[in-house]
Amino acid sequence: MEQLNAAESLDIRRFLPHSGVMVLLDRLLEVGPEELRAEVIIRPDSMFCEGHGVPAWVGVEYMAQAIAAYAGYSAQLRGEPVKIGFLLGTRRYEASRPAFAVGRLLTIYVHRMLQADNGIGAFECRIDAGSEQLASATITVFQPADAAVFLEGSTE
């Protein structure tokens, strides 16, 4: 994987279609042709924080946003804009604890296993805190060529 320079690693927002408080990840650390590594620090003011931590089910969204950052980074390399995508499903999401504790630095890894011409992709994902694996899953996503046309067609 290519380690990003300091300016790139500090702002994951430029690779995500999300904005404002809906950007849940803090930094994009490394990216390669098939993988990405990002991180988030769990803070008392983190979105979804309940008392002493963020519920582990939010890990699915951390993984999905890391996949979105991978797609956004790849699009920018091709000279294309960042586009929205859709989380289709999660297989085998397993978390070793019910919540991610405040103060924990989480590293989110995503590895692309499949990318079809129709925009469907599958990624193996995991969330680590140091050497401890906290969660893992296979995430299936869809990025249509034109999301507006896709969404318009889906309401008919």
C-alpha positions as CSV (number, residue, x, y, z in Angstrom):
1,M,0.0,0.0,0.0
2,E,1.0,3.6,-0.6
3,Q,1.4,5.6,2.5
4,L,-0.1,9.0,1.9
5,N,1.6,12.3,2.6
6,A,0.6,14.3,5.7
7,A,-1.8,16.6,3.8
8,E,-3.7,13.7,2.2
9,S,-3.8,11.6,5.4
10,L,-5.3,14.5,7.4
11,D,-8.4,15.0,5.4
12,I,-10.5,11.9,4.4
13,R,-13.4,14.2,3.5
14,R,-12.0,14.9,0.1
15,F,-12.5,11.3,-0.8
16,L,-16.0,10.8,0.6
17,P,-19.4,11.8,-0.7
18,H,-20.5,12.4,2.9
19,S,-20.4,15.8,4.6
20,G,-20.6,17.4,8.0
21,V,-21.1,15.2,11.0
22,M,-21.9,12.2,8.8
23,V,-18.2,11.8,8.1
24,L,-17.4,9.3,10.8
25,L,-13.7,8.5,9.9
26,D,-10.8,10.8,10.8
27,R,-8.0,10.0,8.5
28,L,-7.0,8.0,5.4
29,L,-3.6,6.5,6.1
30,E,-2.7,4.2,3.3
31,V,-4.2,3.1,0.0
32,G,-3.3,0.6,-2.7
33,P,-4.8,-0.9,-5.8
34,E,-7.0,-3.3,-3.8
35,E,-7.0,-2.0,-0.2
36,L,-7.2,1.0,2.1
37,R,-6.5,1.7,5.7
38,A,-8.2,4.5,7.7
39,E,-8.7,5.4,11.3
40,V,-11.0,7.0,13.8
41,I,-10.6,7.9,17.4
42,I,-13.7,7.3,19.5
43,R,-14.5,10.5,21.4
44,P,-17.4,11.4,23.8
45,D,-18.8,13.6,21.0
46,S,-18.5,11.0,18.3
47,M,-21.6,10.4,16.3
48,F,-23.6,7.5,17.9
49,C,-21.6,7.7,21.2
50,E,-23.6,6.4,24.1
51,G,-21.9,7.0,27.4
52,H,-18.7,5.1,27.4
53,G,-18.5,4.2,23.7
54,V,-20.0,3.7,20.2
55,P,-22.1,0.6,19.7
56,A,-20.2,-2.1,17.8
57,W,-23.0,-2.1,15.1
58,V,-21.6,1.3,13.9
59,G,-18.6,-0.6,12.8
60,V,-20.5,-1.6,9.6
61,E,-20.7,2.1,8.7
62,Y,-17.0,2.7,9.5
63,M,-16.3,-0.1,7.1
64,A,-18.7,1.3,4.5
65,Q,-17.1,4.7,4.7
66,A,-13.6,3.2,4.3
67,I,-14.9,1.5,1.1
68,A,-16.4,4.9,0.0
69,A,-13.0,6.5,0.6
70,Y,-11.3,3.8,-1.5
71,A,-13.8,4.5,-4.3
72,G,-13.3,8.2,-4.0
73,Y,-9.5,8.0,-4.0
74,S,-9.6,5.7,-7.0
75,A,-12.0,8.0,-8.8
76,Q,-9.7,11.0,-8.2
77,L,-6.7,9.1,-9.6
78,R,-8.8,8.6,-12.8
79,G,-9.6,12.3,-12.9
80,E,-13.3,11.6,-12.0
81,P,-15.4,13.2,-9.2
82,V,-16.2,11.4,-6.0
83,K,-19.6,9.7,-6.4
84,I,-22.1,8.2,-4.0
85,G,-22.5,4.5,-3.6
86,F,-24.9,2.2,-1.7
87,L,-24.3,-0.4,1.0
88,L,-26.1,-3.5,-0.3
89,G,-25.4,-5.9,2.5
90,T,-23.1,-7.3,5.2
91,R,-22.1,-10.9,5.6
92,R,-20.7,-12.4,8.8
93,Y,-20.3,-9.1,10.8
94,E,-18.7,-10.2,14.0
95,A,-17.7,-7.9,16.8
96,S,-15.6,-9.1,19.8
97,R,-17.4,-6.6,22.1
98,P,-20.6,-4.7,22.3
99,A,-19.1,-1.2,21.9
100,F,-15.9,0.7,20.8
101,A,-14.7,2.5,24.0
102,V,-14.1,6.2,24.2
103,G,-10.4,6.9,23.7
104,R,-9.8,3.9,21.4
105,L,-8.0,4.5,18.2
106,L,-9.6,2.2,15.6
107,T,-8.0,1.2,12.3
108,I,-10.3,0.2,9.6
109,Y,-8.9,-2.1,6.8
110,V,-10.8,-2.8,3.6
111,H,-9.6,-5.1,0.8
112,R,-11.5,-5.3,-2.5
113,M,-12.2,-8.9,-3.4
114,L,-14.5,-8.3,-6.4
115,Q,-15.5,-5.4,-8.6
116,A,-18.0,-6.1,-11.4
117,D,-18.5,-3.9,-14.5
118,N,-22.0,-3.2,-13.3
119,G,-20.8,-1.3,-10.2
120,I,-21.2,-4.1,-7.6
121,G,-18.2,-4.8,-5.4
122,A,-17.3,-6.9,-2.4
123,F,-14.8,-6.1,0.3
124,E,-13.3,-8.0,3.2
125,C,-13.1,-5.6,6.1
126,R,-11.9,-5.5,9.7
127,I,-11.5,-3.1,12.5
128,D,-8.5,-3.3,14.8
129,A,-7.3,-1.5,17.9
130,G,-3.6,-2.0,18.1
131,S,-3.0,-5.7,17.6
132,E,-6.6,-6.7,18.7
133,Q,-9.2,-7.4,16.0
134,L,-12.5,-5.9,17.2
135,A,-14.7,-6.6,14.2
136,S,-14.8,-8.2,10.7
137,A,-17.2,-8.5,7.9
138,T,-17.7,-8.9,4.1
139,I,-19.4,-5.8,2.8
140,T,-21.2,-5.7,-0.6
141,V,-21.6,-2.3,-2.3
142,F,-23.0,-0.8,-5.5
143,Q,-21.9,2.3,-7.2
144,P,-24.0,3.1,-10.3
145,A,-22.6,5.1,-13.1
146,D,-25.2,7.8,-12.5
147,A,-26.7,7.7,-9.0
148,A,-29.4,10.4,-9.9
149,V,-30.7,8.3,-12.8
150,F,-30.5,5.1,-10.7
151,L,-32.5,6.7,-7.9
152,E,-35.1,8.2,-10.2
153,G,-35.6,4.8,-11.9
154,S,-36.0,3.1,-8.5
155,T,-39.0,5.1,-7.5
156,E,-41.1,4.1,-10.6
